[in-house]
């Protein structure tokens, strides 16, 4: 009888989640239909992952980019070498979709102890964004990284199979970006508060994963942060622009209402978050962990981008660095809907409605020009020297099969991006 009741509870949890996965897929296809109808490479899709998978094979898995490992994208790129060149961009985009759905299903399944799990998934695809991160292998890390913090809000593994699966997931996600490093303090708090020995073993696996990323960051001379800010006024303007004008206010109306109004909205949002954290509710740890994760990641990203911080205030510049925080902030608001304080819950509903309105105003991702990848894919089999253009403008691949070092595929990109696999 107990097993039957447990099975029924699991089914009750699976059905809404399955509906949410289908809805999320449809939303992504509406927001970025070109990813499947006219699949093309995007930046590092071609210049890093496709190129190095072809040239280096399995050894590319241990190559860093921006100082850290990208295990999931490189595994997908390695699998893509088995396909005809024409199908590789489509395979990358479909794989990015499949990974997102699989990660969401794992974290938001029957072991999730929070509320509104389906809405957490939908927030991640409905949030304000220009579409850069969606259905894109290069930016897959930004889409799945927010889910890492949800390990803190899942029932501890009860069997070795669950422990093995959780360990596999944290290794795959943790070695696909530096985000596990920011999550580690909250994992430790969760392990200390729990009496589960299996959870503590899993926390050790997460710690080793973070240590691996820290090792590669250190060996490359990279830091989680970067330059110090020369203008805190510019930093403040950026935060106001990103979390008032972009997250809560339609862009056109925000400019019309003026900077003072934007600062007021930003201050109101900060005060509301302080109220959430100060309340002694069952969601307090959720609020603290999710917001703490968002603050640490955003601080590290902005510190690294300090020299160009003023340019990031404009919509369409570095959207991937803010998508992460928008999702986590949206998750906090969704969880606040169940807060026992009525004023807090109603305010969360208002803020979510405003955010959704902003997103709908910029819902569909802009289409990039068709660079005829299928035509260039045929040339890869027949011609010895040519250049393949890649979106966005300024990126590309230079093919030279006569190169003496055997590195016949060279990356072209903005700034000092150009490099050969031999130098890696």
N, C-alpha and C positions, 0 to 999 in steps of 0.2 A: 504493500500500500504506500509506504514511504517513497519507494522508487517511482511509483506511478505519479505521485504528487510532485516529486522533483522533476520528472519528465514533462509534466504539464506546465510547471513554472518555466522550464527552459523553452518550451514551445511558445509560451506567451511572450517571452523576451525576444525570441528569434523572429517572429512574424513582423512586429513593428520595425525591427532592425532591417529585415529584408526589404520592406517597403521603403525605408529610408535610403538604403543602398541604391535601389532603382531610381528613386526621386533624385538623389545626388548625381547619378549618372546622367539623367535627363537634363538637369540643370547645367552640368558641365558641357554637354553637347550643344545646348542653346547658347551658352556664353562663349564657347569657342568651337564652332562647327568646323572651321577650317582645319583644325588639328586632325580630323578624320577624313574630311572631304578633299582636302588638298594638303596632305602631310608633307612637311619640309623640316629640315634641320634648323635648330635655333642655336646660334653661337657655339657654346662648348659641346653641344650635341655632336657636331661634326669635328670641331677643331681640337677637342680633347678626347672624348669618349670613343667616337667612331674611329678616329685616326689611330689612337693608341691601341685599341682592341685589334685593329688590323695589323699594325706593325709589331706589337709586343706580345700579343696573345695573352695567356693566363698571367704572365708576369705583370701585366698592366694593373692587376688588382691591388698590387702593393705600391703603386705610384700615387703620390699625393698631388693635389691641386689646391692652391691657396693655403698650402701647409698642412692639410689633413686628408684623410682617406675618404673616398666616395664609393663604398663597397657596392651598394645597390645599383647605382647607375652603371658601374663598370661590369657587374654581373650581367645586366641587361644588354649592354653593348657587346660583351663577349658572346652572348647567345645570338645576337644579331649578325655576327660574322657568318653564321650558318645559312643565312637567307640571301636571296638575290639582292644586289645593291638597291634596286628600285623599291623594295619593300621595307628597307631598314627604318626610314623616318616614321612610317605608319606603325611598325613594330614598337619603336621607342614610345610613341604616344599612347598606344594601347597598353603597353606595359606600365606606363606611369599611372594610367587609370586603374588597372588591375591591382597595382601595389597599394594605391590609396584605399580602394574598397576592401582589400584584404586586411590592411592595418586597422581600418575603422571597425570592421567586423570583429577583429580580435579584441580590441580594447573596449568596445561598447556592447559586447555580448552579455551573457547571463551573469558573468562574474563582476560586472561593473556595479559599483555600490552607489554611484551618484544617481541623479534624476535627469529626466528629459534627454536620454541618450541619443534618440533620433535627432532631436533639435541640435545637439552638439555637432553631429555629422553635417546637418544642413547648414549650420552657421559657417562651417569651413568652406562651403562652396558658394554661399550666398553673400559672403562678406564683401565689402567694397574692395575692388581690385581691378587692375587693367587687363588681367588674364595672363600675365607673363608666367605665372607659376603653374597654371592649369595645363594638364595633359602635355607636360614638357619634361623630358628626361633631365635636362640640365638643372631645373629648379625643383626636382622631385624632393630633394632634402627639405626644402622649406615647407612643403605641403604635408609631409608625414611627421616632421619633427615635433609639432605641438602635441601629438598623441603620446609622446614619451612621458609627459608629466602625469598622464592618466594611469600609469602603473601604480601611482600612490593611492588610487581610488578603486582598485579592483580587489576582489576577495583573494587572499593569498593562495598560492597553488596548494592543492590538497593531495595531488599524486605526483609521481615522478614524471609522468607524461606531461602534465601541466607545467611543471618546472622546466622540463626540456623545451617545451614550446615557448614559454616566456623567455627563456635564456636565448633561444634562437632569434626571437624578435628583437630583443634588446641589443644583441650583437649586430644584427643586420642594420638596425636603425642607428645604433651608437657609432658604428664604423662608417656611416654615411653623412658625416658632418660632426661638428664639435658640440652639438647640443646636449649630449648625454653628460658632459662635464657640468653644465649648469643645473641639470636635474639631480645630480648625485647627492647634494645636501638634503634634498627632500626625500630621496630614496632611503637615506640613512635614518631620517626621522621616522619614516613609515616602518622600517625594519625594527627600530628600537621600540616603537609603540606596539608592535605585534609580537605575539608569542610563537609565531610560526618559524620553525627551523628551516623549512624549505624556502621561505621568503628571504631569510638571511643569506642562504646559499645563493639565491638569485641576486641579491644585492651585491654579493661579492663578485659575481659575473659582470654586473653593471659597472662596478668599480674597476675591474680589469679592462673593460672596454674603454672607459674614460682614460685610464692610464695609457693605453695604446695610442689614443688620439693625442694626449698630452706629449707623449714621446715623439711622435712625428712632428707636432707643432714646435717642440723644442729643438729637434734635430735640424729643422729647416730655418731656425732662427725666427719663427713666427711667434706672435703673441695673440691671445684671445682679443685683446684690445689693440690699440695702435697709437696714433698720435694724440697728444693732449689738445683740447680745444683752445684755440687762440681767441675766440669770440663767443662768450657764453650768451651774448645777446642773440647771435645767429642761431645758437642751439635752442634757445627758448622759442624763437620764431618758428623754428622747424617743428618743435613739439606742438606748438599751438596749431600750426598749419596741418599737421598730420593727424592730430587727435581731436581737433575741433572742426576745422574746415573740411577735412576729407572724411572723417569717420562719422560725424554727426550732422554736418551742414552741407547742403548742395553747394557745389563750388561757386556757381554764379551768384546765388543769394548771399553766400558768405562774403564775397568781395563787395557786394552792394552794402551789406550791413556794417562793414568796417572792421578794423583790427580790434578795437576795444570790445566789440560784441564777441568776437572770436575768443579773446582772452577770457571774457566772462564765462563763456561756455566751457572752455578748458578748465577754468578754476572750479566750476560746478562739478565737472566730471571727476576731478581730483578729490574734491570734498566728499562726493558720493562714495568713491572707492575707500576713503578713510573711514567712513561710516560702516561700510561693509566689514572692513578688517577689525573695527573696534567692537562690533557686536559679538556677544557670546552665544553664537548659534551653532547648530550642527554642521554648518557649511564653512565655518571659519578657517579650517585647515585648507579646504579647497580654494577659498579666496586667496589665502596667503601663498600657497604653493604655486598656483597658476599665475598670479600677478608677479610673484618673485621670479619665476621662470621667465616671464615676459620682460621684466625690467633688466635682468642680467643679460639676456640675449640682445636686447635692443641697445643697452649701454655698450656692449662689446662691439656690435656692428657699427654704431655711430662713432665710437672711438677710432675704429679702423678707417672710417670714412671722413674723419675730421677735416682734412684739407678741402673737401668738396661739400661740406655740410650745407652751405647756402644754396647750392644747386638742387638739393634733395627736397626743398620745400615745394617744388612744382610737381603737379600730378604728371605721372609718366616717367619720373626719374627714380630709379632704384626702388620700384614698388615691392620687390621681393623682400626687402629688409623690413617692411612694415606690415606685410601680409601676416607674418607670424604673430605680431603683437595684436593685430586686429582680431585674429581668430581667438587668441587666448582671452582678450578682453570680452569678446562676444560670448565665450563660454562662461565667464564669470557672470555676465548679465543673465544668461539663460538659467544658471544655477540660482541666481538671486530671485527668479520668479517664484521659487518655492520657499523663500524666506518668510519666517513667521511675522516679521514686521511689515504690515500692509503698505506703509509708505515706501519702504525699500523695494518691495515687489512691484508696486505700481510704477515707480521711477524706472526700474529695470525694463519694464514693458515699454515705457515711453522711449527710453534710449535705444532699445532694440528696433522699435518702429522707425525712429529717425535714421538709424544706421541702414536699415533695409531700404528706406526711401533714397538715400544717397547711392546705395549700390544699384538700385534699379535705374537710376539716371545714367549710370555708366556700366550697364550690365554686360553688354556684348564686347568681347575683346576686338580690337581693331585688326583688320585683315592685312597681312603682309603681302608684298608682291610675289607673284609666282615666278620663281627663279628656275623653273624647268629642271628639277632634280632628276626626273626620269631620263631626260636627254643626256644630262651629264653622267648619270649612272651607266649608260651605254658606252660613253666615251672612256670610262674607267677600264673597260675591257679591250679597247681598240687603239687608243691614242697614248702616246708616251709623255707629252708635255702640254698642260693646259691649266687653267685656273677655274675652280668651282666657286661661284659666289654663294654666300650663306647669309641668311637674315640674322640679326639686323645689319643694315649697311655698314661696310667696313670689315666684315668678317669673310673668311673664305678658306679654301684649301688649294694648295699648289701641288699639282701632280707632276712628278719628274722621275720617270722610271729609269733614267740613265744616271741617277745620283750614285756616286761611287761608294757611299757608306751604306747603301741599301735602304736608306730612309726616303722612300719615294713619295711620301705624302707629308707635306709641310703645312703647318698651320699659319694662317694669315689673320691678323686681328688688330684692334686698336692699340696704340701705345707700344709697350714693350712686350706684347703678348707673344710675338713670334718666337718660336723655340723648336728645337728638334727633340725627338725622343732620346737621342744619344746624350743630350745634356741633362735629361731628367735623372 
